[in-house]
Amino acid sequence: MKMNWLFSMRLAFVLLVLVSLWFAAGMAVSEHEASRQVFKLLNDFPMSQWLQPLATAPVVAVWLIGLVGLMVLLGMNTALCSWRDLWPTWRRKRWHSPRIMMLPIHVLTLLVFLFHGIDLVFIHGHDSAVLHQGQHFSSGHYQIQLTNVDYQDDISLIKEDETGKSPAGRITRRSVAEFDPRKNKAHFIVDDGHKKVSGDAEFMRQFRVDDLYLTVTDFSIPYQKDNLGVHVKVVAVHNPLVNYFFACYGLLLLSLFIQGFVFWRRSYKKGTR
């Protein structure tokens, strides 16, 4: 039996739709508190340490296995399509082919899959801390100190009660009127033992020092700690592949733009004949 269906563009379309729906299902699963905590643990550890938290959450485990299966099929489909249908175009130097940029798009997509896989299995993990002004923590060989918090929004909305909840709720659900990311930032000093570098980090906007990336993920005033001021939750990530990620994503966007331009130019020429 021939395996032509693995090369099929129809299969790629079906898989992309299924992956989108599967991610939507994952978002629904994460709305349950127990599942959300498991997802947080998975986010904190590399894949080699996932077995224990998944053993306590069969729904999350089934969702994750399904996602991995879909991504493996999509990767196989992309690789086989590239080899059988797109590589001959480059090998025969058909530079005027309307599909000339499809091979780089496929190859870069596969590289993104590969880098994500390497990150999950071997690298993934980060350090996080909740700090008030003057506190510091370690991440690898870096010493990270929070020197100042510039919070411009209404601090009464981020005061937590004894249960850890605040009037504004989770940061991802706050309105711009309650929390404007452009107005709030934290200032850090990073010491790697040889030099000290200072800079600002904002909500989901990183401060980079060599291979260290600092991101602020929340501002809060913990229960009965008003005198310590606004606290900052910061995540420190070390990932030597991050520059390759950015390069692949940048080249992928460029390839998509060129391919779109090629299709537009051919359509325009046909329309003027």
N, C-alpha and C positions, 0 to 999 in steps of 0.2 A: 504493500500500500504506500503510495506516494505521500510525502509530508508537505505538499505544496501549500497546505493551509497555514503552515508556520510562516510562510513568506508573505501571506496575504495582507493587503492594505485594509481589508475589511476586518481582519483580526485585530490589527493595530487600533482601528477606530473603536471596536467593541471593547478592547482592553482599556483604552483611555477613558471611555464612558464608565466602565466598571470601577476603575481606580478612583474616579471622581466621586461616584456614589459610595464607594467603600470609605473614602475619607469623610464623607458626610455622615456615614453611619458611625465612624469613630468619634466624630464630634458629639453625636447624640449619646454615645456610650460614656463619654467623658463628663457629661452633665451629672452623672451619679457620683456622689462624693467618694465612695470606695474605689471606683474605677479611676477617678481623677487622681487619687493618691498613688495608685499603681503607675499611671502614666508619668507622674512626677518622678517616681523612682526609676523608671526606665530612662527618663531623660537625664538622670544624674549618673547612670552607670553605663559602661560599655556592654555590648551584647553578651559577653562571656559571663556577666553577673545577672542576667535577666531571669534565669530559671526560677529562683526562689520567689520573687514577687509575682511572676506569672502563675505559679502553682496555686496562689491564693485567689486568683481572678481568672477563672476559665473563660469568661466572656471576652476579656481583653486578649487572652491568649489566642482564642479562635480568630478574633479580628486581626491580630498581628500575623498569624500564620496565613490567613487569606491574603493580606496585603503583600507579604513576601512572595507568595505564589503568583499573584498578579504581576508584580514587578519583575520576577524572573521570566515569566512568559513574554512580557513586553520587551525585556532586554534581549531575549532570544529572537523575537520577531524583528527587532531593530537591527541586530547583527546580521541575521540571515538575509534580510532585505538589502542591507548595504552591500553584502558580498555578491549576491546573485544579480541584483538589478541595477545598482548604482556604481559599483567599482568598474564595470566594463566601460561606462561612459568616460571615466577618467583615463583608463588604460588605453583607450582608443583616441584620446585627446579630442573629444567632441566638445570643444570649448563653447560652441554656440547652442548647445543643448539646453532646453528650458529647465532641465533637472540638474544642471551642473553643480549647484550649491547644495543639493540634497544630501550628497555624501558627507561633506563637512558637518552638516546639521546632525546627521545620524551619528557620526563618529564622536562629536562633542557631547551629544546626549548620552552616549555610552560611557564616555569619560566621567561625566557628572555622576552617573549611576555607580561607576567603579569607585570614585573618590568617596561617595557617601557610604558605600559598603565598607571600605577600608576604615573610614572614620568610626562607623558603628562597631566594628569588630575589634579594632586595635587601639583607637585613640579616644573615642568619645568619653566625655566626662568633664566636669568643671568644678570649680570651687565657688561657693556662694556665702555671703554673710550679710547680716543686718547691722549697720553701724550708725552711731551718732557721731557728731563732730568731735574729732580728736582720736577716735578709735582706729585701729588698724588690724589687718589680718594677713596671713601668708598664703601665697599660691605658688607652688614650685619654689624657685629661688628668688621670687619677688616678695618684697614687703610693700603692702598697699595701705596707705593712710588716707582717711577722709578728713580733709582740712576745712571744708566749708560746704554748707548746703544753702542754695539760693532757691527758696520755694516761694513763689509769688501768688499762688492761688489761696483759697480760703482753707486755713489749716484745721478749722473746726470740722470740716467734712472728712478728714483723714484720721481723726482721733478714734482709736479702737476701744471697744468695751472689753469686759472680762472674757468674752468669747472670741475675741480677735477680729470682730466685725466693726466696720466704720459706716457712717451715714452715706458716704459716696460709693461703698461697695467695692467689688474687684476693680482694679485699675483699667482692665480692658473693657469695662462696661460703663465707665464714667463719660459723661458728656464733656465737650470742650469747655463749656462754662464751668464745670466742676474741676477739670484738670486739663490744662493746656500744655502739651509737651514742650512747646517752644519757649515757655516762660520759666521752666523749672530745670535746675541742673545741680550737679554735685561736683566739687573740685577735689581732685586726688593728687597725691604725690606717690610715685612708684620708685622704689629703690631696688636695683638688681645687684647691689653689692659693689658696683663700679661707678654707677652714675645715678642721679636722681632726676626724674622727669615729672613735670606737673602738667595737668590738663583737666578739662571738663568732660564729664560724661552725662548724657541725658537719657530720657526714657527711650530705649531701643535705638540709641545713637551712641556708637562706641567711641571709647578713648583707647588708642592703640599705642603700645610700647613694644617694639620688636615683634615677638610672636605672642604677646599677651594682649587680649582684648577685654576691656572692662565695659559692661553694660549695666545701666540702672534699670531695674525692672519694677520698682515700686517705691513710693514715698509714704511714710506712715508715722503716726505718733502712738506707740504702744500704750497699753492700759497702765495708768498710774506712773507714766514716765514723761509727763508734760515738761518737767524741768530740764530734761535732756534735749529738748527740741525735736525737730523733724529727723526721723531715722530714714536711712536709705538702704534698700536691698540691692546689692550689687552682685553680679555674676562675673567671674574671671574665667576666661577660656583660653587654653593653649591648643593651637591646632596648626602644625606645620604645613598642612595641606590647604590652608585657607587662601593663600595667594593663587594656588592652582584652581581653586573653586572660582575665584573672581575672574581669572583669566579665561576659564572655560565658559562661564556665563557671559562674559563680555564678547568673546568670539562667537558664541552661539547667537546672541542678539544681532551681531553684525551679519552673520550668515543668513539669518532669517530676514533681515532688512534687504540684503542683496537679492535673495531669492524672490521676495515680494516685488522688488523693483524689476527683476527679469520678467516675471509674469505680467506685471502692469505694462511694461514696454511692449511685450508681444501682443497683448490685448489691444493696446493703443494702435499699434501698426495695423492689426487686422481691421480695426474699426475705421481707419482712414483710407482703406483700399476701396 
